[in-house]
Amino acid sequence: MAEIKFDGTLASVCDYLEITSVYSEKVLTLLQKIKVTNIECDSRRVTPGTIFYARRGAHYNPFEHLDEIKAKGAVAILIDGPADFTEDGSALWLDDEHPKLKVPAPMLVDPYETLRHERRCGNLTVTQYRSDPERAAACYRATDGSAAAKAINKVKMLRLVLPHNKSLSALAGFIYGNPSQKLRLIGVTGTNGKSTITNLIAQMLNACGHKTALFGTLGYGFLDDLQPSANTTLDAISLQRELAHYVELGADYAVMEVSSIGFCEGRVSGLTFHAGAFSNLSRDHLDYHQTMEEYFQAKLNFLRMIPPTRLVINCAQEVGRRVNEAVPNCYTVKLDQPDSDKPLNQGLSLRRVNFKRQSLELYLNTGNSNTMRTELNLLGAFNAENYAIALGVLLCMGYDYKFLLRITPKLKPITGRMECFSLNSGEKPRLIVDYAHTPDGVEQALRATQAHTAGGRIFVVLGCGGDRDRGKRPLMAMKASVYADYAIFTADNPRSEDLARIIDDMIMAIGPTQEELTVQQSLDKANAVLEATEDNTGANAQGAGAARSYQELQRLAPTLQADTPEAYDELRSKYDHTIVNFAPHGTYYHKHAQCEGLPLGLPSADNLERNVLVIGDRYQAIRYAFEHATKRDSVLIAGKGHEDYQIFKDGTIHFSDREVCCELLGIELPASQAPAHETSDQVTAPAQPDQDQPQAAKPQATKPQAAKPKASAKAAKPVAKTAAKSAAKTTKAKTSAKPKKVAAKEQ
């Protein structure tokens, strides 16, 4: 079948979808006259000439608003076909209007569970397209009697149906001119490190004279003008539209974070990747993938979209070596012991890492040259890995090794990724903001903080997101307790969940001491006495939670002192003005309440069970750690990184860990990102290597391209409110702030 070109009409869209046969000659003649300008899935963006992709959401039914969408100028409504097909062509009906299930016989497993498994692994994601007009026509006719079709017919609009061998991403690419084929697109996936790797790649490409767009958790656009992104990986339509936009603005490269969920939902299935990388794999998103194997398979299926010779794999983990076996001939990054003589094949070796207070000293070897040194203004061994992966991407595309090492000291730290805030005088503790929100991420961030904190203590402020994988909460808490001298558990986007439940899940990993168990037994005994007394006097019994506050500890002092006088005296003196809550299994923690104030001192840190506090207000938790740390100590504030909001069940407020750090230290907030082009001291860059010869010898040096006029269709973002102002209003905002929709990001 000859390649179909988009001619700007509905007729060519129908040809691409292979549903032309379902229309009469009269309709086809009309379709050739109707102009198509774009495709959208957001009704707010509909303009004249729009094809509107209609799909029911959790809180929005577009089929109830088709009159409004038509009035805005939509020319057609696109819906999905009703079934998904297995490899042998069997159809699995999923929607309410097609409840029957067609499956191969015999089948010994639950077909619905099989389908869900295939989705979570990404095995049903269409990345290669086969022409099948009969299947496309069958999909169209299968929707004829559906409620969606009836709603579309009612408003007298044209119905289009996306067949199963085409993806929404590919259709959007067709309409927007396949922008991923007009620049070189680099995709990076992995649990942790994606933002840092993509950012470093973009900075290095800019230093080589290119204009590079970035797409990921930090936003999308050029480095000096990033626009906020609702997800790590934009939806299929927005991604193609924005790629086309930045092609128009002169981008010749784009670097993209690709999340496993984004891949499984088909957001990148219509893109053409020039190069890519895999960072690592650890527990995350198991509320979506269910198992680590499904999570791994989703990552692996994405990596198969990238040409192997330009695919960089981090082989520091066993899972990386497993990827390398599944996708041979990749470019590998390895971590060697100091002075190791292990031979390298095609790849890069990180031979040694020296930790300085604000940077890393790196020694690298490509296997065909002597070990070379460079310095990187980032913290932590994992950032040494991230840099090596980013460097490997440029090396496998043919860029000059020595030139890249020379520009490495000029690479800027990444916003909210092990970002340091400190005074030049060194008279206050150092604050570090990081996005770590997985068990492995928390461990790596704390290990990095330890490596760069000579002779001082480590504090960590940590929370877990609500409405997300509960299983990782105790693991994150355990990592915080083990790798930090003091761990303070607090809020981190509780969303619709009760914060106390989230904290309980975290505390589950922190075992009680014998003293705590003894005091708990005394409290239980005192409660029983109290309840019996209240019952006898006719008062309302308070139940098992009667003696949970400090005031009630005072009431029960005689009973407690008689049983455990020393333990009670210690509790009373140490945790005055603190609510003391007991978890069901006997562990206690301290939950900040405005009326009660904060704990007066640090808990004993003589063993792992005694170094955890809970302060529910995130601002107060950060302030508490800062005020109890000395100038030799470091405070890691984990989980939110670059984010400048806090999501509660009753609304979203402005909140930035970075702003709080600057307020406490009395310094100015640094710029969120380095300029895309720094021409004043830019080193002469090597020319772009030939695409067909990625391993070519050193390219001829050329001057950097002249900067193209800066243009952006986006309005400038308003300046964020100060952290001091938002923190002072935190309690009030939680109950009175207007909700602001902030989509959750996925890794």
Rosetta blueprint (number, residue, H / E / L):
1 M L
2 A L
3 E L
4 I L
5 K L
6 F L
7 D L
8 G L
9 T E
10 L H
11 A H
12 S H
13 V H
14 C H
15 D H
16 Y H
17 L H
18 E L
19 I L
20 T H
21 S H
22 V H
23 Y L
24 S L
25 E H
26 K H
27 V H
28 L H
29 T H
30 L H
31 L H
32 Q L
33 K L
34 I L
35 K E
36 V L
37 T L
38 N E
39 I E
40 E E
41 C L
42 D L
43 S H
44 R H
45 R H
46 V L
47 T L
48 P L
49 G L
50 T E
51 I E
52 F E
53 Y E
54 A L
55 R L
56 R L
57 G L
58 A L
59 H L
60 Y L
61 N L
62 P H
63 F H
64 E H
65 H L
66 L H
67 D H
68 E H
69 I H
70 K H
71 A H
72 K L
73 G L
74 A L
75 V L
76 A E
77 I E
78 L E
79 I E
80 D E
81 G L
82 P L
83 A E
84 D E
85 F E
86 T L
87 E L
88 D L
89 G L
90 S L
91 A E
92 L E
93 W E
94 L L
95 D L
96 D L
97 E L
98 H L
99 P L
100 K L
101 L E
102 K L
103 V L
104 P L
105 A L
106 P L
107 M L
108 L L
109 V L
110 D L
111 P H
112 Y H
113 E H
114 T H
115 L H
116 R H
117 H H
118 E H
119 R H
120 R H
121 C H
122 G L
123 N L
124 L L
125 T L
126 V L
127 T L
128 Q L
129 Y L
130 R L
131 S L
132 D L
133 P H
134 E H
135 R H
136 A H
137 A H
138 A H
139 C H
140 Y H
141 R H
142 A H
143 T L
144 D L
145 G L
146 S L
147 A H
148 A H
149 A H
150 K H
151 A H
152 I H
153 N H
154 K H
155 V L
156 K L
157 M L
158 L E
159 R E
160 L E
161 V E
162 L E
163 P L
164 H L
165 N L
166 K L
167 S L
168 L H
169 S H
170 A H
171 L H
172 A H
173 G H
174 F H
175 I H
176 Y L
177 G L
178 N L
179 P H
180 S H
181 Q H
182 K L
183 L L
184 R E
185 L E
186 I E
187 G E
188 V E
189 T E
190 G L
191 T L
192 N L
193 G L
194 K H
195 S H
196 T H
197 I H
198 T H
199 N H
200 L H
201 I H
202 A H
203 Q H
204 M H
205 L H
206 N H
207 A H
208 C L
209 G L
210 H L
211 K L
212 T E
213 A E
214 L E
215 F E
216 G E
217 T L
218 L L
219 G E
220 Y E
221 G E
222 F E
223 L L
224 D L
225 D L
226 L L
227 Q E
228 P L
229 S L
230 A L
231 N L
232 T L
233 T L
234 L L
235 D L
236 A H
237 I H
238 S H
239 L H
240 Q H
241 R H
242 E H
243 L H
244 A H
245 H H
246 Y H
247 V H
248 E H
249 L L
250 G L
251 A L
252 D L
253 Y E
254 A E
255 V E
256 M E
257 E E
258 V L
259 S L
260 S H
261 I H
262 G H
263 F H
264 C H
265 E L
266 G L
267 R L
268 V L
269 S L
270 G L
271 L L
272 T L
273 F L
274 H L
275 A E
276 G E
277 A E
278 F E
279 S L
280 N L
281 L L
282 S L
283 R L
284 D L
285 H L
286 L H
287 D H
288 Y H
289 H H
290 Q L
291 T L
292 M H
293 E H
294 E H
295 Y H
296 F H
297 Q H
298 A H
299 K H
300 L H
301 N H
302 F H
303 L H
304 R L
305 M L
306 I L
307 P L
308 P H
309 T H
310 R H
311 L E
312 V E
313 I E
314 N E
315 C L
316 A L
317 Q L
318 E H
319 V H
320 G H
321 R H
322 R H
323 V H
324 N H
325 E H
326 A H
327 V L
328 P L
329 N L
330 C L
331 Y E
332 T E
333 V E
334 K E
335 L E
336 D L
337 Q L
338 P L
339 D L
340 S L
341 D L
342 K L
343 P L
344 L L
345 N L
346 Q L
347 G E
348 L E
349 S E
350 L E
351 R E
352 R E
353 V E
354 N E
355 F E
356 K L
357 R L
358 Q L
359 S L
360 L E
361 E E
362 L E
363 Y E
364 L E
365 N E
366 T L
367 G L
368 N L
369 S L
370 N L
371 T L
372 M E
373 R E
374 T E
375 E E
376 L E
377 N L
378 L L
379 L L
380 G L
381 A H
382 F H
383 N H
384 A H
385 E H
386 N H
387 Y H
388 A H
389 I H
390 A H
391 L H
392 G H
393 V H
394 L H
395 L H
396 C H
397 M L
398 G L
399 Y L
400 D L
401 Y H
402 K H
403 F H
404 L H
405 L H
406 R H
407 I H
408 T H
409 P H
410 K H
411 L L
412 K L
413 P L
414 I L
415 T L
416 G L
417 R L
418 M L
419 E E
420 C E
421 F E
422 S L
423 L L
424 N L
425 S L
426 G L
427 E L
428 K L
429 P L
430 R E
431 L E
432 I E
433 V E
434 D E
435 Y L
436 A L
437 H L
438 T L
439 P H
440 D H
441 G H
442 V H
443 E H
444 Q H
445 A H
446 L H
447 R H
448 A H
449 T H
450 Q H
451 A H
452 H L
453 T L
454 A L
455 G L
456 G L
457 R L
458 I E
459 F E
460 V E
461 V E
462 L E
463 G L
464 C L
465 G L
466 G L
467 D L
468 R L
469 D L
470 R L
471 G L
472 K H
473 R H
474 P H
475 L H
476 M H
477 A H
478 M H
479 K H
480 A H
481 S H
482 V H
483 Y H
484 A L
485 D L
486 Y E
487 A E
488 I E
489 F E
490 T L
491 A L
492 D L
493 N L
494 P L
495 R E
496 S L
497 E L
498 D L
499 L H
500 A H
501 R H
502 I H
503 I H
504 D H
505 D H
506 M H
507 I H
508 M L
509 A L
510 I L
511 G L
512 P L
513 T L
514 Q H
515 E H
516 E H
517 L H
518 T H
519 V H
520 Q H
521 Q H
522 S H
523 L H
524 D H
525 K H
526 A H
527 N H
528 A H
529 V H
530 L H
531 E H
532 A H
533 T H
534 E H
535 D H
536 N H
537 T H
538 G L
539 A L
540 N L
541 A L
542 Q L
543 G H
544 A H
545 G H
546 A L
547 A L
548 R L
549 S L
550 Y H
551 Q H
552 E H
553 L H
554 Q H
555 R H
556 L L
557 A H
558 P H
559 T H
560 L H
561 Q H
562 A H
563 D H
564 T L
565 P H
566 E H
567 A H
568 Y H
569 D H
570 E H
571 L H
572 R H
573 S H
574 K H
575 Y L
576 D L
577 H L
578 T L
579 I E
580 V E
581 N E
582 F E
583 A L
584 P L
585 H L
586 G L
587 T L
588 Y E
589 Y E
590 H E
591 K E
592 H L
593 A E
594 Q L
595 C L
596 E L
597 G E
598 L L
599 P L
600 L L
601 G L
602 L L
603 P L
604 S L
605 A L
606 D L
607 N L
608 L H
609 E H
610 R H
611 N L
612 V E
613 L E
614 V E
615 I L
616 G L
617 D L
618 R H
619 Y H
620 Q H
621 A H
622 I H
623 R H
624 Y H
625 A H
626 F H
627 E H
628 H H
629 A L
630 T L
631 K L
632 R L
633 D L
634 S E
635 V E
636 L E
637 I E
638 A E
639 G L
640 K L
641 G L
642 H L
643 E L
644 D L
645 Y E
646 Q E
647 I E
648 F E
649 K L
650 D L
651 G E
652 T E
653 I E
654 H E
655 F L
656 S L
657 D H
658 R H
659 E H
660 V H
661 C H
662 C H
663 E H
664 L H
665 L H
666 G L
667 I L
668 E L
669 L L
670 P L
671 A L
672 S L
673 Q L
674 A L
675 P L
676 A L
677 H L
678 E L
679 T L
680 S L
681 D L
682 Q L
683 V L
684 T L
685 A E
686 P E
687 A L
688 Q L
689 P L
690 D L
691 Q L
692 D L
693 Q L
694 P L
695 Q L
696 A L
697 A L
698 K L
699 P L
700 Q L
701 A E
702 T E
703 K L
704 P L
705 Q L
706 A L
707 A L
708 K L
709 P L
710 K L
711 A L
712 S L
713 A L
714 K L
715 A L
716 A L
717 K L
718 P L
719 V L
720 A L
721 K L
722 T L
723 A H
724 A H
725 K H
726 S H
727 A H
728 A H
729 K L
730 T H
731 T H
732 K H
733 A H
734 K H
735 T H
736 S H
737 A L
738 K L
739 P L
740 K L
741 K L
742 V L
743 A L
744 A L
745 K L
746 E L
747 Q L
